[in-house]
Amino acid sequence: MRVYFTFLPTVLFGVLVISAQAPAPRPAGATGRKSTASAGARASGASGVRTAGAAVRPAGATGPRASGVTGARMGLKAAPKPAPPKEMTDEEKTIYALGLNVSRSLKPFVLSAAELDLVKRALTDADAGKPAVDLETWGPKIQGLAQGRAALVLKREKDSSAAYLAAAAKEPGAIKTASGLIYKELTPGTGASPTASDTVKVQYKGTLIDGTVFDSSYKRNEPAQFPLNGVIKGWTEGVQLMKVGGKSRLICPSDLAYGDQGRPSIPGGAALIFEIELLEISGK
């Protein structure tokens, strides 16, 4: 059994300058207590208490006073820019790819963050020659764990796919066929429609419902060609609804795709989405 795994402040400075506004002129003979701000100004002298760097304000001026204190004058320095990541060597990239392979192999186990930490701990302990458990005793139990987790993944995938299919069937222009396939024409074609025994030439992209691309002829920069009776049921049915020159979206329930078994890059029970351009019908 192959095992895969992946290894997985800004301090805000502010300067608050509190300045009292010049008191409004008081009518001759006015009585009553004068403002605390005015009294404080008189107590500190005719010029008042000035914050260093504050602009001189005309007598009687009102409104907020602009602070002349800047980060530079306070001796504050801008945070240094982080250094760009170091470019990996070819050997380091290969080792990194090893980690990606480990991650892909662990994905079916649906490990929690705490469980991933256990895997990392096991790698460290094994490297030090001090494993915490006996592999001969606990290793055989991995298969049972895989089967139990696979059942959970299958149920989760089927539930989320069913919800996605139900929503997609309600989209304008979508057609749900008797088999459960959801077909939507994106660009009308003007040519002929193929039959199940025809060989077709297409460009296509296949994604999971979360947007993950698992296959694409566009990425290979080369159209695909195959007999319609040699592909998944969703394709055999859906492409026959198209006309040459057209583009359509097919959403295939798992029973019209790869079923409960799935594929290495496709979970069991997953609904699949294909965008297909029918380029030509190349023969019987």
N, C-alpha and C positions, 0 to 999 in steps of 0.2 A: 504493500500500500504506500503510495506517495504522500508525503506530508508537505504542505505548503503553509507559509506564514509571512506576515509583513510586520516589520518593526515600526511598528508605528514610531517708566511711569511718568506718565508725564506729570510733572508737578506744575501746576498752574500758578504762576505768580501774579499777584495783582497789587496795585498800589491804590489805596483809597485816600483821596485828598478831601478832607472835610473843610469846607470854607463857609464862613457865615456871610450871608448877604448883608450889604449895607442897610441899616435900618431905614425904614421909610420916614420922610420928614413928618414931625408931629406938629399939629396945629398949635398956635400960641395959646398958652393957658391950658393945654390938655393935661389931664391928670391920669393916675393909674400907674401900675408897675411897668417898668420898661423890660424889654425882652432880655432873656438870659444872655443871648448872643451879644447884644449891645453892651451889657455890663461887662462881659468877659473881655470884650475888645478894649474897653476903657481901662480895665484892670491891668492889661498887659502893655499899655502904652499907646501913644497916638497912632503909631504905625501898625499896631496889631501884631499877631503871631503869623509869620509867613512860612509856608512850606518851602524848603529849598527848591529853587528853580521855578517857582510859580510866577506867572506873568503878572506885571503890575496892572491893576484894574483901576479905571477912572472912578473918582468918588461918586457914589450913588449908583454904580453899575450893578445890574442884577443878572441872574441866570447862573448856570453852572460854570465853575472856574476850570479851565483846562489844566490838567496836570502836566507839569514840565518834567516829571520824574520818569525816566525810562529805564528799561531793564539794563541797558548798557551803563547808565550812570549809577545804578545800584550795584554794579559789579556782577550782574547775572550774565551767563553765557548760554548761547543756544546749544541744545542737545546735539551731540555729534551724529552725523548720518551713519546708519548701520553699514558695515562693510558688505559689498556684494557677495553672494554665496560663491564659494570656491568651486570652480569647474572640476567635475569628476574625471578621473582618468578612465581609459577604456576598461581597465581591470576593475575599478571601483563600480563602474556602470554595470558590469557583468555580475558583480556581487550583489548590487542593488536589485538587479533582475532576479537573482536567487530569492531575495526577500519577497518580491512580488509573486513569485511562484509559490512560495510557502503560504502567502496570504490567500491566493486563489484556492489552494487546497483546503485551507481552514474554513473558507466561507460557508460550506454546507453545515458546519457545526453551529453556526449562529452564536458565536461566543460573545459573552458580555465583556465589558471593560475589565472587570475583576478576573474573568477567566483568561483573557488575553495576558493579563499580568502574570498569571500562573504559568502560561506558556513561556513568557520571557524569563521567568525565574528558572524554569526547567532548563532552558538553553544555557543560562549562566551557570547553574549548578552542574550541568553535564560537562561544560567546558572546564570547570574546576575539578571534575572527577568526584563530586560529592552530591550525587542525586539524592533527593529526599525520599523517594519511593523506589521500590524494586521494579524495573521494567519487565522482567519475566513474569511477575505476578499481575501487574496492572495493564501491561501492554495489550493482552488479549481482550480486554474489556473495551478497547477503542471501537471495535466494530459495532458492538451493541450501542455505544453512545452515538455513533454515526447514524445508525438506523432509527434510533429514537428522535434525534434532532431532524432527520430527513422528513419524518412524518409531520413534525411541527412546521417545517419550511413549506411542505406541500400544501398544508391547510392554509397557511398564511398567504401563499401565492395564489391559490384558488379563490380565496375570499377577496383579495385585492383586485384580481383579474375580473371577477364577476361584477364588482362595483364599477370598474373602468368600462367594461363592455356595456353595462346598462346606461351609463352616461353617454357613451359614444353613439349608441343607437338613437339617441334623441337629438343629435346634432342635425342642423338643416342639411338636406341633401343626402343623408345617410340612409342606406337600405339594409335591413336585416333579413337575411334569407332564411329558409326553413332549417338549414343546418346550423344556424347560429352565427354564420359569417356576417361581418358588417362591412359593406362595400360603399365607398364614396368616390365619385368621379371628381378629380381635381382639374383636369384639362381634357376636354372632349377630343376623341380621335375621329378620323375621317375615313380610315381604311376598313379592312375586313376584320372580323372577330375570329379567333382561333377555335379549334375544337380540341378535345382532350387528347387526341392522337397526334396533334401537330407539334412541331418543334418551334419554339419561339426564341427571339433574341430580345433581351431586356436590359435595362439599367434599373437597379433597385437598391434600397436601403432597408435593413431590418433592425427594429429596436424593441426593447422591452418597454413595459408601460411606464417605467421611470425615466425613459429617454436614453438608456444605455444602448449604444449601437453595437450589435453583435455580428453584423455582416453587412458588407457594402461593396457593390461592384464599382461605385464611384471612387472609393478609396483605392481600388486596384487599377482604376483608370482603364477598365476594359469591360465591355458589356458581357453578360452571361448568356449562354445558349443551352437549352435543354428541352427534352420532350415534356409536355405538360402532364403526361400520365406517370412521370418519374419523380415528382416532387410532392410536397405535403398536400393534403387534401384542400386546405384553404387556398393554395395557389391554383390547383387544378380547377377548382370551381370559380375563383375570382377572376383569373386572367381571361377566362372565356367570356366574361361580361365586358371586357375591354375591346376597343378598336385600335388598330395600328395608328400610331401617332398620338395616342392619348396617355394620360397619367392618372393613376387612381391610388387610393389608399385601401388596403385590406387589413382588417383587424380580425385575427384568427383566434378563436378559443383554443385552449390547449388540446382538445380532442380533434381539432383540425390542424394541429401543428405537431408537437413532439410529445404530447401526452404527459403522463405522470413521471416518465423517466427523464425527460429533458435532454439536454446536451451539456458538454463541459461549460459552455458559456451561457446556457439557457436553463433556468431552474425548472424542475418538474412542476407541472400544473400552470405554467406561465402562458398568458395570452400574448400574442406577438403582433406587432404592427409593421406592415410593409408599405413603402411607397414605391410604386412600380411604373416605369415608362415602357410601353410596348413599342419596340422599334420596328420589328418585322416578324412575319411568319415565314420561317425558312424552309418548311417542308413537312411532309407527312412522316 
